[in-house]
Amino acid sequence: MTDNPKFEETEQISIAARVVLGLLRQQTEHSGAVEMKDLPHMLLMAADERHRQGDYGAERMLCEWADMLRDWKA
């Protein structure tokens, strides 16, 4: 870890992106594995884990993305 704020931000974005890509991979390999209605909850669970790991930037992004998905209309 470094004290460089830009590095920290980039690292947090990378962590959050890996979570989302993992969900995408699961959905691609097992069609229907993740229902749209469950996706916000899954992101919030991942955010909780990121919080436990001290990845607060990734936690914040995952929570924001979960909110965005809940707000989307089909």
Stockholm file with secondary structure:
# STOCKHOLM 1.0

chainA/1-74         MTDNPKFEETEQISIAARVVLGLLRQQTEHSGAVEMKDLPHMLLMAADERHRQGDYGAERMLCEWADMLRDWKA
#=GR chainA/1-74 SS CCSCHHHHHHHHHHHHHHHHHHHHHHHHHSTTSSCGGGHHHHHHHHHHHHHHTTCHHHHHHHHHHHHHHHHCCC
#=GC SS_cons        CCSCHHHHHHHHHHHHHHHHHHHHHHHHHSTTSSCGGGHHHHHHHHHHHHHHTTCHHHHHHHHHHHHHHHHCCC
//
